[in-house]
Amino acid sequence: MSERFAALPGGIGVSRLRVYDTAAPDGVVGGTPHVHLCCTEGYVVTGGEGAVQTLGSEGFRETPLRAGTVVWFEPGTVHRLVNGGGLSIVVLMQNSGLPEAGDAVLTFPPEVLADPEAYAEAAALPDGGAPGVDVRSAYRRRDLAVTGFQALRAGGPAALAAFHAAAVALRRPLLTAWRRRWADGAGRAAADTGAQLDALERDDSGYLGEAGVYAVDAPVERGRLGMCGLLDTYPAAG
């Protein structure tokens, strides 16, 4: 067995999200459309109502959200949260903080995606979006991403394929670091399960006596500027 690994189950990340309540240029109230290249994302709706707009292999879709709804979508799905009033969500993110390491790509117009410096400038938030910074910076980048999202919807499958290709090219320099993060997090969690199965087949129960209990009393941050709203964040690993 490997040394103690105290991540959340499967190496997931958990945060609480209060979706932005201002309107984008198209009049829709909510968050910033974006895509993940490696990570499945899930929502457990805890309050309010709204929807998640998605763009993927099935085209455009809008899935209603209300308290009790659980929805998730795979990498490559462009998604945008719509706030119909008081929408709050527990967000489950795959792969041990990989989204925060650059796995998310916003739907900026093609000329911005094609220029890494322009993309970085358009996506940047003061102090990285730390709690207390001016939320208008998040609205600014949301509004630019909505402009690109509208073009993606109008452009059909060819436009989406071009966006995917541009997102991969933009993030290619990060892949080595992403693989390390995956290997140390979610990959290691899966490998530990394999080692446990091997032990059980040997009638070796020793690892069961090493079990730990972990708790986080409160979020480590409250009100960080996220892509879709204000985030209360928890550590991905203990």
N, C-alpha and C positions, 0 to 999 in steps of 0.2 A: 504493500500500500504506500501511497505517496505521503509526504508530510501533511500535517493538518491544513485543510483548505476550507475556510469558513465563509464562502460566498453564499449568497442567496441561492435557492434551488435552481440547478442548471446553469448557474452563472448569469441569471437575469438581472436587470436593473429595474428599480421601482421608483416612481415619483407620483406626486399628486399635482394635478393640473387644473387651474381655473382659466378657462378659455377666454381670450381677448374679447372685449365687448364693444369694439368700435368697428365701423364699416370700412372695408377696402374700396378701391376705386369702382368696382362693379356693384357696389351697394350691399354686398354680402358681409355680414358681421362674423368675425372669427379670426382664424389663424393663417399661418403662412404655408402655402402648398410646397411640398418637398417630396423627396424619394429617399429610400434607404437601399444601399447596394448589397448588403449582406444580412440585414437584420429584419426578422419578423417583428411587428409591433402589435400590441394588444391593448384594448381599452376595457375597463370595467367602469361603467357610468354610475356615479354615486349621487348625482343631483342635477336638477335642471333638465333641459332638453335641447336638442339641436340635431345635427347630422354630421356624418363624415362623407365628403365628396371624394371619390376615387377615380383614377384614370389608369387603366391597365389593359390586359389582354381582352377583357370583356367590354372595353370602351368606357364611357363615362357612366358612373353610378352614384347615387346618393342613398346612403343607409341611415335611416332615422336612429337617433340616440335618445334614450330616456333612462331614468334611474333603474338599474338592474340589467341593462343591456350589456352584453359582452360581444365584442367584435375584434377581429384581428385580420391582418393582411400581410402578404409575403413581400420580400424584397422586389423592387421594380415597380411597386404600386405607388403612383403619385397620389398623395392624400392631403386633404385640407379640412380642418374642423370648422364647422359652422355653429355659432352660438345662437340658439333660439331663446335663451333666457336662463342665466344662472348655471350654465353647463360646467360641471366639475367631474373629473375623471381620475381614476387611478390608472397610470400608464405602466405597462409591462414591456420592457425592451430586452431583446435578445443580445447575448454576446458581451456581457461584462463591461459595459460602458463604451463599446465600439461606436455607437452613434455620436457620443460626445467627442470621439477622436477623429471625426470627420466623415463618418459613414453617411450622414445626411447631406443631400445636395438640394439646394433650393431651385425652383423653376424660374430662374432669371432668364431674360431673353438670350438668344443664341450668341450674340456678340459679347455678352458678359461671360457666359460659360466658356467661351473659347479663349479667354484671357485670364490666366490664374490671378494676376495682380488685380484686375478689375473685379473679379469674383470676390476675392478676399476683402477688398475695400467695400463692396456692396453688402457683404454678409456680416461685416464687423459690427460689434456692439461696444459701447464704452465699458471699459473694465470687464470685458467678456460677458456682459449682461448680469453682473453681480447685483444682488438685491439692493434696491434704492436708486439705481441709475435711471435716467430719463427713458420712460417707456416709448416715447415718440421715435426713438431709434429703431425699436422693434417694428413699429408700424411702418416706418420708411422701407425697411427691407421686405416686409410683407407685401406692401403695395407694389414694389417692383416685381416680386415673385408672382403676384396675381396677374400682372400684365403678361408674363411668360406663360402662365397657366391657361389663360384665355386663348392664347395662340395655339397651345398644345391641343386644347379641346377642339378648336376649329380645324386643325391640321390633320387629324385622324392618325391612323397607325404609323404612317411614315414620319410624322412629326414626333411621335412618342419614341420611335426607334432612334431617331436622330438625337433626341434629348438623352436617351440612355447612353448612347455612344459618347456624347460629349461629357456626361457625368463620369463615365469610366475613365476617359482621358484625363479629366481634371484631377481625379483622385489616385491615379496610378502611382505617383510618388509615395503614397502613404501605405501601400499594400504590405510592405515588409513589416512595418510597425503594427499594422492590423493583425497580421498572422501571429506575431508574438503575443499580442493581447488575447487573441482567441485561444492560443495554445496554453497560456497561463490561466485562463478563466474558464469559459464554457467547454473548451476542449479537454481541459484537465478534469472538470466535473464529470464529463462523460467517461473519461478514462478511469476515474475512481470507481464509477459504477461497474465497469468491466472488471476491475480488480476485486470488487466485492463479490461479484458473481463467481469469479475464479475461486475465491476463498470459500464460498458456500459449497461449491462442488467438491472441495477438499474436506468438507465438514469442519472448516476452520471458522469459528465464531469470534475470534479474538478482537476483530475490529469493532464489534458491537459494544464491547466494554469500553471503547474509547470515545463514545458519542459525546458531543457537546451541545449546549443550549446557548443561543445567542439572542440578544435583543438590542434594539435601538430605541431609546426612549422618545425621541422626537426627530423631525427632519434636521439634517445638518445645515440646511439653508431654507429660508422661506422667501418666496417672491422673486426667484431668479427669472430673468427674461428668457423664455423659451421660444421656440418657433411658433407654437400655437397658443401660448398663454403664459401665465405666471406659474412657476414650478416650485413646489416644496420637494427638495431632493433628499434622498437617503444614500448612504454609502453602498456601493455595489458589492463590497466584500468586507468582512470583518477582520 
